[in-house]
Amino acid sequence: MYRVLLHNDDYTTMDFVVEILVSVFGKPLDQAVMIMLNVHRNGIGECGVYTYEVAETKVETVHRLAAKRGFPLRSSMEKV
C-alpha cells in the first residue's frame, strides 16, 4: 500500500487544496480543511492510503489539475 502526500508551497491557495482533497480524494469538507491546515502548518499532509496504481493515478491527477489552474502544488507517494 502507498500513502499519497501533498506538499506545501507558497503559491497554491488553500481553497484549491481543499478542492483537490474533496474532488480527487473524496474527503468530506471538514476533513479536507483539516488536512489542508496540516499541509500548511507542517509542510506535508497525508491524503490517504491506496494500492500502487490508485496512488499513482491520484498523484498524476493532482499534478494535472494544479498545472491546469497554474498552481505548483506537488503530490507524492510513499510505500507504507
PDB file with SEQRES, HELIX, SHEET and CRYST1 records, atoms N, CA, C and O in Angstrom:
SEQRES   1 A   80  MET TYR ARG VAL LEU LEU HIS ASN ASP ASP TYR THR THR          
SEQRES   2 A   80  MET ASP PHE VAL VAL GLU ILE LEU VAL SER VAL PHE GLY          
SEQRES   3 A   80  LYS PRO LEU ASP GLN ALA VAL MET ILE MET LEU ASN VAL          
SEQRES   4 A   80  HIS ARG ASN GLY ILE GLY GLU CYS GLY VAL TYR THR TYR          
SEQRES   5 A   80  GLU VAL ALA GLU THR LYS VAL GLU THR VAL HIS ARG LEU          
SEQRES   6 A   80  ALA ALA LYS ARG GLY PHE PRO LEU ARG SER SER MET GLU          
SEQRES   7 A   80  LYS VAL                                                      
HELIX    1 AA1 MET A   14  SER A   23  1                                  10    
HELIX    2 AA2 LEU A   29  ASN A   42  1                                  14    
HELIX    3 AA3 TYR A   52  ARG A   69  1                                  18    
SHEET    1 AA1 3 ILE A  44  TYR A  50  0                                        
SHEET    2 AA1 3 TYR A   2  HIS A   7 -1                                        
SHEET    3 AA1 3 ARG A  74  LYS A  79 -1                                        
CRYST1    1.000    1.000    1.000  90.00  90.00  90.00 P 1           1          
ATOM      1  N   MET A   1       0.856  -1.187   0.000  1.00  0.00           N  
ATOM      2  CA  MET A   1       0.000   0.000   0.000  1.00  0.00           C  
ATOM      3  C   MET A   1       0.894   1.239   0.000  1.00  0.00           C  
ATOM      4  O   MET A   1       2.037   1.207   0.454  1.00  0.00           O  
ATOM      5  N   TYR A   2       0.337   2.326  -0.522  1.00  0.00           N  
ATOM      6  CA  TYR A   2       1.091   3.568  -0.669  1.00  0.00           C  
ATOM      7  C   TYR A   2       0.285   4.741  -0.135  1.00  0.00           C  
ATOM      8  O   TYR A   2      -0.912   4.869  -0.394  1.00  0.00           O  
ATOM      9  N   ARG A   3       0.967   5.588   0.615  1.00  0.00           N  
ATOM     10  CA  ARG A   3       0.316   6.795   1.128  1.00  0.00           C  
ATOM     11  C   ARG A   3       0.579   7.917   0.134  1.00  0.00           C  
ATOM     12  O   ARG A   3       1.688   8.063  -0.379  1.00  0.00           O  
ATOM     13  N   VAL A   4      -0.461   8.710  -0.132  1.00  0.00           N  
ATOM     14  CA  VAL A   4      -0.348   9.858  -1.025  1.00  0.00           C  
ATOM     15  C   VAL A   4      -0.247  11.108  -0.164  1.00  0.00           C  
ATOM     16  O   VAL A   4      -1.028  11.312   0.766  1.00  0.00           O  
ATOM     17  N   LEU A   5       0.739  11.944  -0.498  1.00  0.00           N  
ATOM     18  CA  LEU A   5       1.031  13.138   0.278  1.00  0.00           C  
ATOM     19  C   LEU A   5       0.879  14.388  -0.572  1.00  0.00           C  
ATOM     20  O   LEU A   5       1.115  14.358  -1.780  1.00  0.00           O  
ATOM     21  N   LEU A   6       0.483  15.490   0.064  1.00  0.00           N  
ATOM     22  CA  LEU A   6       0.510  16.805  -0.566  1.00  0.00           C  
ATOM     23  C   LEU A   6       1.605  17.610   0.110  1.00  0.00           C  
ATOM     24  O   LEU A   6       1.839  17.476   1.311  1.00  0.00           O  
ATOM     25  N   HIS A   7       2.276  18.452  -0.678  1.00  0.00           N  
ATOM     26  CA  HIS A   7       3.386  19.255  -0.173  1.00  0.00           C  
ATOM     27  C   HIS A   7       3.022  20.737  -0.227  1.00  0.00           C  
ATOM     28  O   HIS A   7       2.473  21.211  -1.221  1.00  0.00           O  
ATOM     29  N   ASN A   8       3.328  21.455   0.834  1.00  0.00           N  
ATOM     30  CA  ASN A   8       3.039  22.879   0.904  1.00  0.00           C  
ATOM     31  C   ASN A   8       3.931  23.664  -0.056  1.00  0.00           C  
ATOM     32  O   ASN A   8       5.073  23.285  -0.319  1.00  0.00           O  
ATOM     33  N   ASP A   9       3.392  24.753  -0.566  1.00  0.00           N  
ATOM     34  CA  ASP A   9       4.184  25.717  -1.333  1.00  0.00           C  
ATOM     35  C   ASP A   9       3.633  27.107  -1.021  1.00  0.00           C  
ATOM     36  O   ASP A   9       2.619  27.239  -0.335  1.00  0.00           O  
ATOM     37  N   ASP A  10       4.292  28.120  -1.516  1.00  0.00           N  
ATOM     38  CA  ASP A  10       3.897  29.493  -1.189  1.00  0.00           C  
ATOM     39  C   ASP A  10       2.889  30.091  -2.165  1.00  0.00           C  
ATOM     40  O   ASP A  10       2.543  31.265  -2.036  1.00  0.00           O  
ATOM     41  N   TYR A  11       2.411  29.321  -3.132  1.00  0.00           N  
ATOM     42  CA  TYR A  11       1.568  29.885  -4.178  1.00  0.00           C  
ATOM     43  C   TYR A  11       0.186  29.255  -4.299  1.00  0.00           C  
ATOM     44  O   TYR A  11      -0.780  29.950  -4.614  1.00  0.00           O  
ATOM     45  N   THR A  12       0.078  27.974  -4.058  1.00  0.00           N  
ATOM     46  CA  THR A  12      -1.213  27.297  -4.194  1.00  0.00           C  
ATOM     47  C   THR A  12      -2.151  27.771  -3.095  1.00  0.00           C  
ATOM     48  O   THR A  12      -1.780  27.797  -1.922  1.00  0.00           O  
ATOM     49  N   THR A  13      -3.363  28.143  -3.477  1.00  0.00           N  
ATOM     50  CA  THR A  13      -4.316  28.650  -2.494  1.00  0.00           C  
ATOM     51  C   THR A  13      -4.861  27.519  -1.619  1.00  0.00           C  
ATOM     52  O   THR A  13      -4.927  26.362  -2.035  1.00  0.00           O  
ATOM     53  N   MET A  14      -5.241  27.881  -0.424  1.00  0.00           N  
ATOM     54  CA  MET A  14      -5.836  26.918   0.499  1.00  0.00           C  
ATOM     55  C   MET A  14      -7.145  26.379  -0.079  1.00  0.00           C  
ATOM     56  O   MET A  14      -7.453  25.196   0.064  1.00  0.00           O  
ATOM     57  N   ASP A  15      -7.903  27.243  -0.725  1.00  0.00           N  
ATOM     58  CA  ASP A  15      -9.172  26.817  -1.322  1.00  0.00           C  
ATOM     59  C   ASP A  15      -8.958  25.750  -2.387  1.00  0.00           C  
ATOM     60  O   ASP A  15      -9.732  24.797  -2.479  1.00  0.00           O  
ATOM     61  N   PHE A  16      -7.901  25.907  -3.199  1.00  0.00           N  
ATOM     62  CA  PHE A  16      -7.635  24.910  -4.236  1.00  0.00           C  
ATOM     63  C   PHE A  16      -7.234  23.575  -3.616  1.00  0.00           C  
ATOM     64  O   PHE A  16      -7.649  22.519  -4.093  1.00  0.00           O  
ATOM     65  N   VAL A  17      -6.433  23.618  -2.559  1.00  0.00           N  
ATOM     66  CA  VAL A  17      -6.033  22.374  -1.883  1.00  0.00           C  
ATOM     67  C   VAL A  17      -7.263  21.659  -1.342  1.00  0.00           C  
ATOM     68  O   VAL A  17      -7.386  20.442  -1.480  1.00  0.00           O  
ATOM     69  N   VAL A  18      -8.170  22.404  -0.730  1.00  0.00           N  
ATOM     70  CA  VAL A  18      -9.411  21.803  -0.229  1.00  0.00           C  
ATOM     71  C   VAL A  18     -10.210  21.220  -1.391  1.00  0.00           C  
ATOM     72  O   VAL A  18     -10.751  20.120  -1.282  1.00  0.00           O  
ATOM     73  N   GLU A  19     -10.285  21.947  -2.496  1.00  0.00           N  
ATOM     74  CA  GLU A  19     -10.998  21.464  -3.682  1.00  0.00           C  
ATOM     75  C   GLU A  19     -10.416  20.136  -4.177  1.00  0.00           C  
ATOM     76  O   GLU A  19     -11.165  19.224  -4.529  1.00  0.00           O  
ATOM     77  N   ILE A  20      -9.098  20.027  -4.203  1.00  0.00           N  
ATOM     78  CA  ILE A  20      -8.419  18.797  -4.617  1.00  0.00           C  
ATOM     79  C   ILE A  20      -8.749  17.655  -3.655  1.00  0.00           C  
ATOM     80  O   ILE A  20      -9.050  16.540  -4.081  1.00  0.00           O  
ATOM     81  N   LEU A  21      -8.690  17.942  -2.377  1.00  0.00           N  
ATOM     82  CA  LEU A  21      -8.961  16.907  -1.373  1.00  0.00           C  
ATOM     83  C   LEU A  21     -10.386  16.382  -1.475  1.00  0.00           C  
ATOM     84  O   LEU A  21     -10.629  15.194  -1.257  1.00  0.00           O  
ATOM     85  N   VAL A  22     -11.318  17.248  -1.801  1.00  0.00           N  
ATOM     86  CA  VAL A  22     -12.711  16.832  -1.951  1.00  0.00           C  
ATOM     87  C   VAL A  22     -12.918  16.097  -3.275  1.00  0.00           C  
ATOM     88  O   VAL A  22     -13.517  15.022  -3.303  1.00  0.00           O  
ATOM     89  N   SER A  23     -12.420  16.680  -4.380  1.00  0.00           N  
ATOM     90  CA  SER A  23     -12.723  16.118  -5.697  1.00  0.00           C  
ATOM     91  C   SER A  23     -11.872  14.907  -6.065  1.00  0.00           C  
ATOM     92  O   SER A  23     -12.386  13.966  -6.669  1.00  0.00           O  
ATOM     93  N   VAL A  24     -10.595  14.904  -5.719  1.00  0.00           N  
ATOM     94  CA  VAL A  24      -9.704  13.812  -6.108  1.00  0.00           C  
ATOM     95  C   VAL A  24      -9.690  12.704  -5.057  1.00  0.00           C  
ATOM     96  O   VAL A  24      -9.660  11.520  -5.392  1.00  0.00           O  
ATOM     97  N   PHE A  25      -9.711  13.099  -3.784  1.00  0.00           N  
ATOM     98  CA  PHE A  25      -9.569  12.113  -2.704  1.00  0.00           C  
ATOM     99  C   PHE A  25     -10.878  11.775  -2.007  1.00  0.00           C  
ATOM    100  O   PHE A  25     -10.912  10.906  -1.135  1.00  0.00           O  
ATOM    101  N   GLY A  26     -11.962  12.458  -2.388  1.00  0.00           N  
ATOM    102  CA  GLY A  26     -13.278  12.137  -1.835  1.00  0.00           C  
ATOM    103  C   GLY A  26     -13.443  12.453  -0.363  1.00  0.00           C  
ATOM    104  O   GLY A  26     -14.246  11.822   0.324  1.00  0.00           O  
ATOM    105  N   LYS A  27     -12.687  13.427   0.126  1.00  0.00           N  
ATOM    106  CA  LYS A  27     -12.775  13.779   1.544  1.00  0.00           C  
ATOM    107  C   LYS A  27     -13.978  14.684   1.784  1.00  0.00           C  
ATOM    108  O   LYS A  27     -14.286  15.536   0.950  1.00  0.00           O  
ATOM    109  N   PRO A  28     -14.665  14.507   2.922  1.00  0.00           N  
ATOM    110  CA  PRO A  28     -15.707  15.465   3.297  1.00  0.00           C  
ATOM    111  C   PRO A  28     -15.044  16.823   3.574  1.00  0.00           C  
ATOM    112  O   PRO A  28     -13.867  16.883   3.931  1.00  0.00           O  
ATOM    113  N   LEU A  29     -15.795  17.891   3.410  1.00  0.00           N  
ATOM    114  CA  LEU A  29     -15.251  19.236   3.528  1.00  0.00           C  
ATOM    115  C   LEU A  29     -14.499  19.473   4.834  1.00  0.00           C  
ATOM    116  O   LEU A  29     -13.405  20.038   4.818  1.00  0.00           O  
ATOM    117  N   ASP A  30     -15.063  19.051   5.960  1.00  0.00           N  
ATOM    118  CA  ASP A  30     -14.409  19.304   7.249  1.00  0.00           C  
ATOM    119  C   ASP A  30     -13.065  18.574   7.345  1.00  0.00           C  
ATOM    120  O   ASP A  30     -12.095  19.122   7.868  1.00  0.00           O  
ATOM    121  N   GLN A  31     -13.012  17.355   6.845  1.00  0.00           N  
ATOM    122  CA  GLN A  31     -11.757  16.606   6.863  1.00  0.00           C  
ATOM    123  C   GLN A  31     -10.751  17.207   5.879  1.00  0.00           C  
ATOM    124  O   GLN A  31      -9.553  17.249   6.158  1.00  0.00           O  
ATOM    125  N   ALA A  32     -11.244  17.670   4.733  1.00  0.00           N  
ATOM    126  CA  ALA A  32     -10.370  18.309   3.742  1.00  0.00           C  
ATOM    127  C   ALA A  32      -9.718  19.560   4.318  1.00  0.00           C  
ATOM    128  O   ALA A  32      -8.534  19.806   4.091  1.00  0.00           O  
ATOM    129  N   VAL A  33     -10.473  20.335   5.047  1.00  0.00           N  
ATOM    130  CA  VAL A  33      -9.923  21.548   5.681  1.00  0.00           C  
ATOM    131  C   VAL A  33      -8.860  21.169   6.701  1.00  0.00           C  
ATOM    132  O   VAL A  33      -7.816  21.818   6.770  1.00  0.00           O  
ATOM    133  N   MET A  34      -9.102  20.137   7.488  1.00  0.00           N  
ATOM    134  CA  MET A  34      -8.114  19.703   8.487  1.00  0.00           C  
ATOM    135  C   MET A  34      -6.816  19.245   7.817  1.00  0.00           C  
ATOM    136  O   MET A  34      -5.729  19.583   8.286  1.00  0.00           O  
ATOM    137  N   ILE A  35      -6.918  18.486   6.734  1.00  0.00           N  
ATOM    138  CA  ILE A  35      -5.727  18.022   6.021  1.00  0.00           C  
ATOM    139  C   ILE A  35      -4.992  19.219   5.412  1.00  0.00           C  
ATOM    140  O   ILE A  35      -3.767  19.299   5.495  1.00  0.00           O  
ATOM    141  N   MET A  36      -5.730  20.144   4.804  1.00  0.00           N  
ATOM    142  CA  MET A  36      -5.126  21.337   4.210  1.00  0.00           C  
ATOM    143  C   MET A  36      -4.357  22.127   5.262  1.00  0.00           C  
ATOM    144  O   MET A  36      -3.241  22.579   5.002  1.00  0.00           O  
ATOM    145  N   LEU A  37      -4.936  22.298   6.441  1.00  0.00           N  
ATOM    146  CA  LEU A  37      -4.246  23.034   7.509  1.00  0.00           C  
ATOM    147  C   LEU A  37      -2.995  22.291   7.964  1.00  0.00           C  
ATOM    148  O   LEU A  37      -1.986  22.919   8.287  1.00  0.00           O  
ATOM    149  N   ASN A  38      -3.049  20.983   7.992  1.00  0.00           N  
ATOM    150  CA  ASN A  38      -1.877  20.181   8.333  1.00  0.00           C  
ATOM    151  C   ASN A  38      -0.764  20.385   7.294  1.00  0.00           C  
ATOM    152  O   ASN A  38       0.405  20.537   7.650  1.00  0.00           O  
ATOM    153  N   VAL A  39      -1.134  20.388   6.026  1.00  0.00           N  
ATOM    154  CA  VAL A  39      -0.161  20.643   4.958  1.00  0.00           C  
ATOM    155  C   VAL A  39       0.437  22.035   5.134  1.00  0.00           C  
ATOM    156  O   VAL A  39       1.651  22.211   5.032  1.00  0.00           O  
ATOM    157  N   HIS A  40      -0.409  23.013   5.396  1.00  0.00           N  
ATOM    158  CA  HIS A  40       0.032  24.403   5.551  1.00  0.00           C  
ATOM    159  C   HIS A  40       0.989  24.570   6.741  1.00  0.00           C  
ATOM    160  O   HIS A  40       2.018  25.236   6.632  1.00  0.00           O  
ATOM    161  N   ARG A  41       0.640  23.970   7.851  1.00  0.00           N  
ATOM    162  CA  ARG A  41       1.433  24.145   9.080  1.00  0.00           C  
ATOM    163  C   ARG A  41       2.681  23.282   9.129  1.00  0.00           C  
ATOM    164  O   ARG A  41       3.707  23.712   9.656  1.00  0.00           O  
ATOM    165  N   ASN A  42       2.614  22.062   8.584  1.00  0.00           N  
ATOM    166  CA  ASN A  42       3.718  21.107   8.714  1.00  0.00           C  
ATOM    167  C   ASN A  42       4.492  20.868   7.425  1.00  0.00           C  
ATOM    168  O   ASN A  42       5.496  20.155   7.425  1.00  0.00           O  
ATOM    169  N   GLY A  43       4.031  21.459   6.332  1.00  0.00           N  
ATOM    170  CA  GLY A  43       4.733  21.323   5.072  1.00  0.00           C  
ATOM    171  C   GLY A  43       4.340  20.102   4.257  1.00  0.00           C  
ATOM    172  O   GLY A  43       4.706  19.991   3.087  1.00  0.00           O  
ATOM    173  N   ILE A  44       3.602  19.193   4.863  1.00  0.00           N  
ATOM    174  CA  ILE A  44       3.208  17.960   4.184  1.00  0.00           C  
ATOM    175  C   ILE A  44       1.993  17.370   4.900  1.00  0.00           C  
ATOM    176  O   ILE A  44       1.828  17.542   6.107  1.00  0.00           O  
ATOM    177  N   GLY A  45       1.159  16.681   4.150  1.00  0.00           N  
ATOM    178  CA  GLY A  45      -0.004  16.051   4.759  1.00  0.00           C  
ATOM    179  C   GLY A  45      -0.436  14.829   3.978  1.00  0.00           C  
ATOM    180  O   GLY A  45      -0.297  14.773   2.756  1.00  0.00           O  
ATOM    181  N   GLU A  46      -0.958  13.860   4.691  1.00  0.00           N  
ATOM    182  CA  GLU A  46      -1.413  12.610   4.078  1.00  0.00           C  
ATOM    183  C   GLU A  46      -2.847  12.731   3.598  1.00  0.00           C  
ATOM    184  O   GLU A  46      -3.724  13.200   4.323  1.00  0.00           O  
ATOM    185  N   CYS A  47      -3.072  12.296   2.354  1.00  0.00           N  
ATOM    186  CA  CYS A  47      -4.405  12.345   1.754  1.00  0.00           C  
ATOM    187  C   CYS A  47      -5.131  11.012   1.826  1.00  0.00           C  
ATOM    188  O   CYS A  47      -6.360  10.965   1.768  1.00  0.00           O  
ATOM    189  N   GLY A  48      -4.367   9.922   1.953  1.00  0.00           N  
ATOM    190  CA  GLY A  48      -4.970   8.608   2.011  1.00  0.00           C  
ATOM    191  C   GLY A  48      -3.958   7.537   1.669  1.00  0.00           C  
ATOM    192  O   GLY A  48      -2.836   7.830   1.256  1.00  0.00           O  
ATOM    193  N   VAL A  49      -4.368   6.284   1.847  1.00  0.00           N  
ATOM    194  CA  VAL A  49      -3.520   5.125   1.569  1.00  0.00           C  
ATOM    195  C   VAL A  49      -4.248   4.266   0.533  1.00  0.00           C  
ATOM    196  O   VAL A  49      -5.419   3.922   0.697  1.00  0.00           O  
ATOM    197  N   TYR A  50      -3.518   3.929  -0.543  1.00  0.00           N  
ATOM    198  CA  TYR A  50      -4.127   3.258  -1.690  1.00  0.00           C  
ATOM    199  C   TYR A  50      -3.180   2.201  -2.252  1.00  0.00           C  
ATOM    200  O   TYR A  50      -2.011   2.128  -1.873  1.00  0.00           O  
ATOM    201  N   THR A  51      -3.703   1.392  -3.153  1.00  0.00           N  
ATOM    202  CA  THR A  51      -2.836   0.486  -3.902  1.00  0.00           C  
ATOM    203  C   THR A  51      -1.909   1.332  -4.772  1.00  0.00           C  
ATOM    204  O   THR A  51      -2.153   2.521  -4.977  1.00  0.00           O  
ATOM    205  N   TYR A  52      -0.850   0.714  -5.279  1.00  0.00           N  
ATOM    206  CA  TYR A  52       0.131   1.443  -6.084  1.00  0.00           C  
ATOM    207  C   TYR A  52      -0.532   2.153  -7.268  1.00  0.00           C  
ATOM    208  O   TYR A  52      -0.287   3.338  -7.496  1.00  0.00           O  
ATOM    209  N   GLU A  53      -1.357   1.444  -8.009  1.00  0.00           N  
ATOM    210  CA  GLU A  53      -1.969   2.004  -9.211  1.00  0.00           C  
ATOM    211  C   GLU A  53      -2.884   3.181  -8.888  1.00  0.00           C  
ATOM    212  O   GLU A  53      -2.861   4.197  -9.582  1.00  0.00           O  
ATOM    213  N   VAL A  54      -3.683   3.046  -7.847  1.00  0.00           N  
ATOM    214  CA  VAL A  54      -4.598   4.124  -7.459  1.00  0.00           C  
ATOM    215  C   VAL A  54      -3.801   5.325  -6.964  1.00  0.00           C  
ATOM    216  O   VAL A  54      -4.102   6.460  -7.332  1.00  0.00           O  
ATOM    217  N   ALA A  55      -2.792   5.088  -6.135  1.00  0.00           N  
ATOM    218  CA  ALA A  55      -1.963   6.183  -5.628  1.00  0.00           C  
ATOM    219  C   ALA A  55      -1.293   6.925  -6.767  1.00  0.00           C  
ATOM    220  O   ALA A  55      -1.279   8.156  -6.788  1.00  0.00           O  
ATOM    221  N   GLU A  56      -0.740   6.184  -7.712  1.00  0.00           N  
ATOM    222  CA  GLU A  56      -0.058   6.794  -8.856  1.00  0.00           C  
ATOM    223  C   GLU A  56      -1.026   7.657  -9.669  1.00  0.00           C  
ATOM    224  O   GLU A  56      -0.673   8.756 -10.098  1.00  0.00           O  
ATOM    225  N   THR A  57      -2.228   7.164  -9.874  1.00  0.00           N  
ATOM    226  CA  THR A  57      -3.239   7.915 -10.614  1.00  0.00           C  
ATOM    227  C   THR A  57      -3.628   9.190  -9.875  1.00  0.00           C  
ATOM    228  O   THR A  57      -3.789  10.239 -10.499  1.00  0.00           O  
ATOM    229  N   LYS A  58      -3.779   9.114  -8.568  1.00  0.00           N  
ATOM    230  CA  LYS A  58      -4.154  10.295  -7.789  1.00  0.00           C  
ATOM    231  C   LYS A  58      -3.047  11.351  -7.826  1.00  0.00           C  
ATOM    232  O   LYS A  58      -3.336  12.540  -7.957  1.00  0.00           O  
ATOM    233  N   VAL A  59      -1.791  10.932  -7.714  1.00  0.00           N  
ATOM    234  CA  VAL A  59      -0.669  11.880  -7.797  1.00  0.00           C  
ATOM    235  C   VAL A  59      -0.684  12.563  -9.163  1.00  0.00           C  
ATOM    236  O   VAL A  59      -0.560  13.785  -9.244  1.00  0.00           O  
ATOM    237  N   GLU A  60      -0.832  11.797 -10.220  1.00  0.00           N  
ATOM    238  CA  GLU A  60      -0.864  12.367 -11.570  1.00  0.00           C  
ATOM    239  C   GLU A  60      -2.049  13.311 -11.753  1.00  0.00           C  
ATOM    240  O   GLU A  60      -1.920  14.346 -12.408  1.00  0.00           O  
ATOM    241  N   THR A  61      -3.189  12.968 -11.185  1.00  0.00           N  
ATOM    242  CA  THR A  61      -4.380  13.815 -11.286  1.00  0.00           C  
ATOM    243  C   THR A  61      -4.160  15.142 -10.572  1.00  0.00           C  
ATOM    244  O   THR A  61      -4.526  16.195 -11.094  1.00  0.00           O  
ATOM    245  N   VAL A  62      -3.563  15.101  -9.381  1.00  0.00           N  
ATOM    246  CA  VAL A  62      -3.258  16.336  -8.648  1.00  0.00           C  
ATOM    247  C   VAL A  62      -2.356  17.221  -9.494  1.00  0.00           C  
ATOM    248  O   VAL A  62      -2.630  18.412  -9.642  1.00  0.00           O  
ATOM    249  N   HIS A  63      -1.302  16.671 -10.045  1.00  0.00           N  
ATOM    250  CA  HIS A  63      -0.352  17.456 -10.844  1.00  0.00           C  
ATOM    251  C   HIS A  63      -1.022  18.049 -12.088  1.00  0.00           C  
ATOM    252  O   HIS A  63      -0.773  19.202 -12.442  1.00  0.00           O  
ATOM    253  N   ARG A  64      -1.867  17.261 -12.744  1.00  0.00           N  
ATOM    254  CA  ARG A  64      -2.558  17.736 -13.945  1.00  0.00           C  
ATOM    255  C   ARG A  64      -3.520  18.877 -13.627  1.00  0.00           C  
ATOM    256  O   ARG A  64      -3.536  19.895 -14.320  1.00  0.00           O  
ATOM    257  N   LEU A  65      -4.325  18.702 -12.569  1.00  0.00           N  
ATOM    258  CA  LEU A  65      -5.297  19.739 -12.202  1.00  0.00           C  
ATOM    259  C   LEU A  65      -4.598  21.006 -11.712  1.00  0.00           C  
ATOM    260  O   LEU A  65      -5.033  22.115 -12.021  1.00  0.00           O  
ATOM    261  N   ALA A  66      -3.523  20.843 -10.954  1.00  0.00           N  
ATOM    262  CA  ALA A  66      -2.786  22.004 -10.453  1.00  0.00           C  
ATOM    263  C   ALA A  66      -2.165  22.779 -11.616  1.00  0.00           C  
ATOM    264  O   ALA A  66      -2.238  24.007 -11.654  1.00  0.00           O  
ATOM    265  N   ALA A  67      -1.561  22.073 -12.554  1.00  0.00           N  
ATOM    266  CA  ALA A  67      -0.940  22.734 -13.708  1.00  0.00           C  
ATOM    267  C   ALA A  67      -2.000  23.468 -14.535  1.00  0.00           C  
ATOM    268  O   ALA A  67      -1.765  24.574 -15.022  1.00  0.00           O  
ATOM    269  N   LYS A  68      -3.152  22.845 -14.683  1.00  0.00           N  
ATOM    270  CA  LYS A  68      -4.244  23.448 -15.456  1.00  0.00           C  
ATOM    271  C   LYS A  68      -4.681  24.771 -14.837  1.00  0.00           C  
ATOM    272  O   LYS A  68      -5.061  25.696 -15.554  1.00  0.00           O  
ATOM    273  N   ARG A  69      -4.632  24.866 -13.515  1.00  0.00           N  
ATOM    274  CA  ARG A  69      -5.031  26.085 -12.801  1.00  0.00           C  
ATOM    275  C   ARG A  69      -3.849  27.019 -12.528  1.00  0.00           C  
ATOM    276  O   ARG A  69      -4.028  28.096 -11.959  1.00  0.00           O  
ATOM    277  N   GLY A  70      -2.640  26.609 -12.933  1.00  0.00           N  
ATOM    278  CA  GLY A  70      -1.471  27.465 -12.767  1.00  0.00           C  
ATOM    279  C   GLY A  70      -0.843  27.407 -11.387  1.00  0.00           C  
ATOM    280  O   GLY A  70      -0.133  28.334 -10.996  1.00  0.00           O  
ATOM    281  N   PHE A  71      -1.087  26.340 -10.643  1.00  0.00           N  
ATOM    282  CA  PHE A  71      -0.511  26.189  -9.304  1.00  0.00           C  
ATOM    283  C   PHE A  71       0.631  25.173  -9.325  1.00  0.00           C  
ATOM    284  O   PHE A  71       0.602  24.217 -10.100  1.00  0.00           O  
ATOM    285  N   PRO A  72       1.639  25.383  -8.471  1.00  0.00           N  
ATOM    286  CA  PRO A  72       2.765  24.440  -8.405  1.00  0.00           C  
ATOM    287  C   PRO A  72       2.568  23.320  -7.390  1.00  0.00           C  
ATOM    288  O   PRO A  72       3.545  22.702  -6.966  1.00  0.00           O  
ATOM    289  N   LEU A  73       1.334  23.045  -6.993  1.00  0.00           N  
ATOM    290  CA  LEU A  73       1.058  22.024  -5.973  1.00  0.00           C  
ATOM    291  C   LEU A  73       1.686  20.704  -6.360  1.00  0.00           C  
ATOM    292  O   LEU A  73       1.523  20.235  -7.486  1.00  0.00           O  
ATOM    293  N   ARG A  74       2.408  20.101  -5.423  1.00  0.00           N  
ATOM    294  CA  ARG A  74       3.082  18.825  -5.632  1.00  0.00           C  
ATOM    295  C   ARG A  74       2.454  17.748  -4.744  1.00  0.00           C  
ATOM    296  O   ARG A  74       2.015  17.998  -3.621  1.00  0.00           O  
ATOM    297  N   SER A  75       2.436  16.573  -5.295  1.00  0.00           N  
ATOM    298  CA  SER A  75       1.953  15.416  -4.575  1.00  0.00           C  
ATOM    299  C   SER A  75       2.979  14.308  -4.776  1.00  0.00           C  
ATOM    300  O   SER A  75       3.681  14.272  -5.787  1.00  0.00           O  
ATOM    301  N   SER A  76       3.057  13.415  -3.813  1.00  0.00           N  
ATOM    302  CA  SER A  76       3.973  12.277  -3.938  1.00  0.00           C  
ATOM    303  C   SER A  76       3.341  11.072  -3.267  1.00  0.00           C  
ATOM    304  O   SER A  76       2.307  11.171  -2.608  1.00  0.00           O  
ATOM    305  N   MET A  77       3.994   9.927  -3.453  1.00  0.00           N  
ATOM    306  CA  MET A  77       3.514   8.699  -2.823  1.00  0.00           C  
ATOM    307  C   MET A  77       4.706   7.988  -2.219  1.00  0.00           C  
ATOM    308  O   MET A  77       5.822   8.061  -2.732  1.00  0.00           O  
ATOM    309  N   GLU A  78       4.444   7.288  -1.100  1.00  0.00           N  
ATOM    310  CA  GLU A  78       5.498   6.521  -0.459  1.00  0.00           C  
ATOM    311  C   GLU A  78       4.904   5.216   0.053  1.00  0.00           C  
ATOM    312  O   GLU A  78       3.743   5.152   0.459  1.00  0.00           O  
ATOM    313  N   LYS A  79       5.721   4.196   0.023  1.00  0.00           N  
ATOM    314  CA  LYS A  79       5.301   2.872   0.493  1.00  0.00           C  
ATOM    315  C   LYS A  79       5.063   2.922   2.001  1.00  0.00           C  
ATOM    316  O   LYS A  79       5.853   3.486   2.758  1.00  0.00           O  
ATOM    317  N   VAL A  80       3.955   2.319   2.409  1.00  0.00           N  
ATOM    318  CA  VAL A  80       3.614   2.292   3.841  1.00  0.00           C  
ATOM    319  C   VAL A  80       4.392   1.184   4.529  1.00  0.00           C  
ATOM    320  O   VAL A  80       4.252   0.989   5.736  1.00  0.00           O  
TER     321      VAL A  80                                                      
END                                                                             
